[in-house]
Amino acid sequence: MRRYGSNSDYRLILILIIKRRRFVPCRAGFHRQHGRHSGGSGFKGMIVKLSVAAVVLLICTLSLFYSSTGTSSPQSNYRSEIHLEELWSNADSGGWRPSSAPRTNWPPPPNESNGYLRVRCNGGLNQQRSAISNAVLAARIMNATLVLPELDANSFWHDDSGFHGIYDVEHFIKTLRYDVKIVESIPENQKNGKKKKIKAFQLRPPRDAPISWYTTDALKKMKDHGAIYLTPFSHRLAEEIDNPEYQRLRCRVNYHALRFKPHIMKLSQSIVDKLRAQGPFMSIHLRFEMDMLAFAGCFDIFTPAEQKILKKYREENFAPKRLVYSERRAIGKCPLTPEEVGLILRALGFDNSTRIYLAAGELFGGERFMNPFRSLFPQLENHSSVEHSEELAENTRGLAGSAVDYMVCLLSDIFMPTYDGPSNFANNLLGHRLYYGFRTTIRPDRKALAPIFIDRENGRTADFEEAIRKVMLKTNFGEPHKRVSPESFYTNSWPECFCQTSAENPADKCPPNDILNIMNNELQKAETETNSTIS
């Protein structure tokens, strides 16, 4: 039911008035109709027109008011000032809470599927988590049985731990039982008394493929061959889908089903406990590493020998592109240096007693770049400095080490990424912290900050910290906010994966507390009906 007095009601009235009086609404003046009138009729006509103009002005005002106070939108006003004590607490939720359970009819997966879906998830931890979430959604869309996703860990991390080595497989399958059928491998096909392996037909999905590609091209091959193998599978399903239930499924996968193995969770919690025993702490993903610097084309601040290494890495791993450091720097395309990170924090009011956990690989350029940061914030930690155990050494190699950093950053009081591109570690983590309870994040606007840092390098330091603060006041600190391109769904799943207990808009209302019982009953009912048919 449409609420009376809504924005659309006022617009309808406005259209009727415009058609009747031929006025242009909400402008400084209005056009009168041509023609000659007598004095009396002209005066009366003027009174009528002024009355209508007043009504139009009122309607425009009401329309703007209702547009700015809609219950479905979060607070969009930026902070007028930054209070340090507030940053150490969670951001203002505005009455929203995370919820990825279905809110409309969501039947369990049919017992008969159209075939098997295999995928190879390439890239780092962030890309793999989003690819796994996309794979589950693709399986649901095609009514396919999902084969446990393969992780391309060997080429990126130089390990072969795979899905079993990182994630809790039993929990993954159990959590998604209401959504898709999952098997660990494609079973052999029994035909004429002989067992035969089903060979999956290999396909390369288009980047950001629409749902229609999966329901046509991919589904046809699946029905023809019994199984398909999609590789590579990073960014192979469109993020913006006009179906809230599909988006909520992605959140169920990413934030509930994808749980790291118990030893990774235990180790991560141990590090967090030791850090928090001395008070709140901040985590920073310091993305000042060779691959990112080479990708960004930010060479000029390094020595000739270091530049040679970066350029060689770029030639071997990325497509040729004209890159000019001064141009890239001016538009915020370069990762922040450790010193710039420290200067931002100092401008926000953090002092040298702030405890910081660094999540990063090997920093390029070494101590030359770290020393200025360390002089500002000496209390720096990483997983090796916090936890001195054989268990740590054994369980923080390759992808597992990234998983530990991920969990420590997720649980930290404040998180700050220094480069949050679409395929970056921080991308998924920002979304997870939002879902985890609007945990505070500090997201520097590199493009807006670039001219301030360039001025400082050129000796213009007047009002430097004030300029930093003005930029940061216009950023989001973890509150619910509208997703605007190029921000990823995996960075910000509001509003699809959130709800309000007292929402005026039915689409924002939280599902019933017993939704899992309802879904379990539906699943058991489907299984009972299938067993009865077989009997």
N, C-alpha and C positions, 0 to 999 in steps of 0.2 A: 504494500500500500504506500502510495506517495504521500509524504507529509504536506499538509496544507500550509501555505505560507513559505514554501521552499523557493529557492532561486528561480526554478523553472516557472512557477506561478507568476512571479513578478515579470519575467521576460515575456510571458504570454500576454499579459495585460499591456505591456509596453508595445508589443507588435500590433495589437488591436488599435491602440491610440495612434500609432504612426500611420497605419493604413487609413484611418478615418480622417486625420488632420494633416497628413503629409508633412509632418515635422521631422527634423533631424534631431534625435534625442541627445542629451548630455553634451551639448555644445554651448559656447558662449552666447550665441544668438540663434534665431530660427528664421526660416524663410516663409514669407507670407505668400499666399496665392495671388496670382495676377488678376486684374480686373478692376473695374470702377465700382465704388460703393458710395451710397449717400452718407452724410455725416452721422445720422443716428445709427444706421445699420453698421457703419464702420466702427463706431464706438463700442457697440454691443459685441461686434466680432472680435475687437481687440480684447475686451474683457474675457470672452470665451477662450481666446488663444492664450492669454496670460494664465488663466486657470489651468488649462491643459498643460502648459509649460511647467507650472508649479507641480502638477501631478507627476509629469515625466521626471522632473528633478528629484522628487521624493522617491520615485521608483528606482532611479539610478542609485540614489544613496542607500536605499534598503538592499538593493542587489549587491552593492559593494560590501555592505556590512555582513550579509549572510555568506558571501564568498570568503570573507576573512575570518569568520567564526564557525566554519563548518566543523562538526564533531569528528569527522574522519581524518582531519589533518593535524599533524603534530605542531608543536610550537615552532615557528620558523624565525622568530626574532633572535638575533645574535646577542651575546652577552655585552653589557655596557662596561663591565670591568671583570678582571680575573681575580678570584679569591683562591689562594693556594690550598686552604683547608678543604674547599669544595672539590678540588681536583682529586684529592685523596679518597673521596667517596664516589659511589656510583653516580652517573649522570641522572638527571631528572627524567623519569619514564613517561611523564604526562598521562599516567593512568593506564599505560599499555604494559602487557606482559607477553612473553614468548608463548606461542601455541602453534604447533604444526599438525595437530590432529585434524582429520577431515571434518568438515562442517556441513557437507551435503552427502547425498547417497554415494557411498564408496564401496561397491561390492568386492568381495575377496577375489583373488585371481582364479579364473576357471581351471578345472582339473585338466582339461585338454588344452595345451598351448599350440601355437603355430610353428614352434621349432625352438632351437637353441641360439642364444646370443652370446658370442665371445667378444671381448674387447681387450685391447692392449693400451693401458694408461701410461703415456709417456710424460716426461718432465719431472719436476720436483714435487715436494709434498703437496703444495697448494694445487698444482695442476692435476695431480693424481686424485685428490679428494673431490674436486669438482667433476673430474671425468667419471669417477665411480658413481657420483650422484646422478650424472647425466645418463650413465649406463642403466641404472635402475629405472629411471623415468622412461628411457627408450624401450626397455623390456615391457614395462606396463603399457605403453602406447601400442606396441605390436602384439600384445598378449604372447610374449615369448618367455621361455625359461632362461634365466640368466645364469651363465657359467661364472663362477667366482672370478672377478676381474684380475687380469694379469698386470703386474706393476713392472714397468720398464726401469727397474732400479739399477741394472748392471751398467748401462751406458752413462747414466748421470751420477750415480753414487758409487759405482764400482763395487756393488755387492749384489747378491742374488737372494736376499731374504724373502722377497715376494710378499704377497698379501698375508700368508700365514705367519710370517716373521714379524709383521708390524701390527696387524689388527686382530681383534678377537673374533674369529670366524663364526663360532657358535652364536655369539651375541648378535652378529651382523645378520645371520640367516633368521634367527628367532624374531628380532625386532621388525623385520620387513615381511613377516609371514602373511600379514593382511594385504600386502601390496603386490608382491611378485613371488614367483617360485624361483628358488636359487639352488643350484647344485654345484658341487666342487669340480666336477668334470663331466664331459658329455658321455653318457653311458653307451655301451655297445648295443647295436641294433640286432635283434634276433630275427633272422629270416631264413626260412627253409631249413630250420634246425641248425643253422650256422650263425656264429656271432660275427658281426661286421661293424667296424668303427665308422661313425658318421664323420665325413670330412667336411669341415666348415668352409663355405665359399668366402674367399677374402674380398673385402670391399674397402675402398678409401672414401669415407664420408666427406662431403663438402664442409668447409669451415662454417661454423654457426648454421648448420643445416636446419631448415624448418621442419616442423612435425610432419608435414606432407611428404617429405623425402622418406621418412621412416615408414609411413603407412602405404607408400607406393613402391619405390625402387627397392628399399631394403626388405620390405615384407614379401615382395614377389620372389626375390632371391632366396629368402628363408623358406618359403613354401616349396620352391623348386628343389632345394638341396637339403632341407631339414635343419640346417644350421648355417649361420654366417659369422664371419670373423672381421670385426671393424678395427682397422689399424691404419694410422695412429688415431688415438681417440682423445686428444686434447682440444677443447673448444669445438666439439663436433655436433653440438646441439644448441640451437638458439637460446640465449638466456632469457630474453623478454618473451614470455608466452602468456597470452591472454586467457589463462585458465588458473585461477588461484589454487585449485586442488593439486594440479601438477607441480606448482611451485612449492606447495607445502610438502609434497612428497620429497622434493629435493632437500628440504630442511630436515625431514625425518631421517634421511640417509646421512647427511653431513653432520648433524648435531646430536643424533641419538644412536644410529646404527654403527657409525664408524668410530668405534671405541678401540683405543690402542690396547695392546696385550697387557696383561696384569703386571708384568715386570717393568714395563715402560711407565705405566701409571704409578706404580709404587715408587720408582726412582724419582719421577717428576715431583710427586707429593713430598718426598723426603727433602728434596732441594728447596721447595717452597716453604716447608716447615722451618728449615734452618734459616732461611732468609727472613721469614716473618717473625722469628723468635726475637729479632733485634728491632722489630717495628715494620711499618709499611715499606714497600719497595717498588721501584719502577723497572720495567723491562724495555729495552730498546733493540730493535732489529737494525743493526748498523750495516746497511747494504753498500759497503765501500769495498767491494770485492772485484776480482779481475774480470769475471764474466759480465757483470753489470756495467762496469766502467767501459769495457770494450764495446758492449752493445750500445751504450749511450754515446760513445764517441768523445768521451771527456779525457783527453790525453795531455793537454798542455801544462798541467800543474806537476807533471812527473818528469823525471830525468830522461835524457835521451835513451838510455838503456831500458828504462821502464816503459817508455813509449813504444819502443820496438817490440817488446813483449805483448803489449796490449794490441798493437796493430796486427801482429801475427795471429793472435787469438781471434781477432775480429775477422780477418780474411778466411780463417779456417772454419768459422762457425756461423757467420752471418752474411746476408746478401750485401753486395757492394752498394754503397750509398755515400753521397757527398756530405761530409760532416765537418762543420767549422766550430771549434770549441767555443769561441766568443758568442756565436749565434745560439748554440745549444744551451750554454750557461744562462744567457739572457732570458730564455723562455722557460727556464726551470727544468730542462731535460737531463741535467746532471744530478747524480745522487749527492746528497748533502755530505760534506766532509765531516769527520768527527769534531773538529773545532767548531764548525757552524752549528752542529747539534748542541754542543755545550753552550754556545752563545744564545741560542733560542731558549734553552732551559733557564739560563741565568736571567734573561730578560723577563721570563714569566715569574721569577721570584724564587726559584729553587736555589739552595745554597750548597756548599761543599760537604754538608752532612748527609745529603741525599744518597740513598743506597740504590745502585743501578745494576741490573742484571743484563749482560750483553749477550744477545743471540746473534751470532755471526759466524761465518766461515773465516778463512784466513784473510785478514785485511791487507789490501794491496798497498805497498809503500811502507808498511811496518810502523815502527815506533815514531818515525818522523811525523806521521799524521796523528798518532794516538797521544803523544806527549801533551799537546795543547789541551786536548779534551781531559786527560788525566789530571792536569794542573788545576782545572776548574772543578772536576768531580773525581776525587781520589778514591772513593769507595766503590770501585768497580768489581763486579764478580762475573763468572761464567760457570757452566756446570762443573768444570774441572776444579775450579778454586773452591767451590762450595762443598762438593762431595769428593772425598779422597778414598775411594774404594775400588777393589778389583771389579766389583759388579758394574761400577760406572764405566770403567775402561772397556769392559766386555760388551756393554749395552748402549754405547753412544757412538758406535761407528756407523758411517753412512747414513741411511735413511732413519735409523733408530735414533741417532743423535739429533737429527732435525725434529723428530717426534717429541723428544724430551724438551728441546727448546720451545716447541709449539705449546706444550702443556704448561711450562713455567710462565710463558708470556700470556697464556690464556688466564691463568690464575693470579697474575700480578695485579697490584692495585691500580697501576697506570701503565699503559702501553704506548710506545711511540715508534712508528715506522719512519724510516728516512727515505724510503723509495717504495711506493705502493702501486706499482704498475699492475696490469691485469693478470700477469703470470707470476706474480711475486709471492713469496712466503707470507707477507703481511696481508695480502688481499683477502684470503680466506679467514685469517685470524681476526681481522677487523669485524667481519660478519659474525664470527663465532662469539666474540666479546659482546657485540650488540645483543645477540640472542641470549647470551648467558646472564643478562641482567643489566644491560646498558652500562657496562664497565667503562670507566674513563679512558679515552684515547686522546693523544695529542697528535694531530695530523698537520704538519707544516705545509703551507701552500708554497711550494718551491718557486713557482712562477712569480708570485707576488713578493717573495722574499729576495729573489735574485738581485734586483737593482739595489736593494739595501746593502747586501753583502759586497756587491761590486763597488758601491760608493765607499764603503769602509776600506776596501783594499786600495782605493785611490786616495785615502787620507781624509775623506769626508765622514767624520764620526759623530758630528753633532746630532743629538737626539736619536742616537742609534737604537737604544733599547726601547724607547717610546715608539719608534717606527715598527720594530718587531712586534710589540704588543698590539698595535693597531691592526696589523695583518692577522695576528692570531685570534683577535676578537671576532673576526669574520669567518672563523672556521668552526667546524662541529667538534664537540668534545665527547661524543658518544651518545647524544640524545637521539630519539627517533626523528628521522628526517626523510623528506621525499627523495627518492632515488632519481638522479638526473644523469643522463649519459655524459661521460663514459663510465660512470660508477657502475660496478658489476653487481648483479643480483647476489653473488656470493659474498660481496662486501656489505650489502645492505638489503636484507630480505623484508624490510618494512614496506607495506603493511601486511603482505600476504601471510607471513609467519608470526603475526602478533595479533592480539585481541584485547578487547576491553570488557570488563565485567559489567559495566553499566553503559554500554554503547547505545547511542541513539540510532546509528546506522546498523541495520541487522547484519550486514556483511562483516562488521567489526566485532560482533558479539562472540564471546568465548563459547566453545562447545561444552556439552554437559560433562560433568566430572567423571561419569561412568562410560565415557566414549570407548575406552579399551574393552570393557565388558560387552558393549554392544557389538563391536567389531569381532570379538572372539565368538560371540553367539552366532553371528552371520557366517563365520568361517566353519564352525562346527555343524551348522545347518547344511551348508553346501557339501561338506564331507559326508554327512549322514545320507543326504539325497543321492550322492554318487554311489555310496556303498549299497544302498537299497536297489539302485538300478542294476549294479553288477550282479547282486544276488538274484 
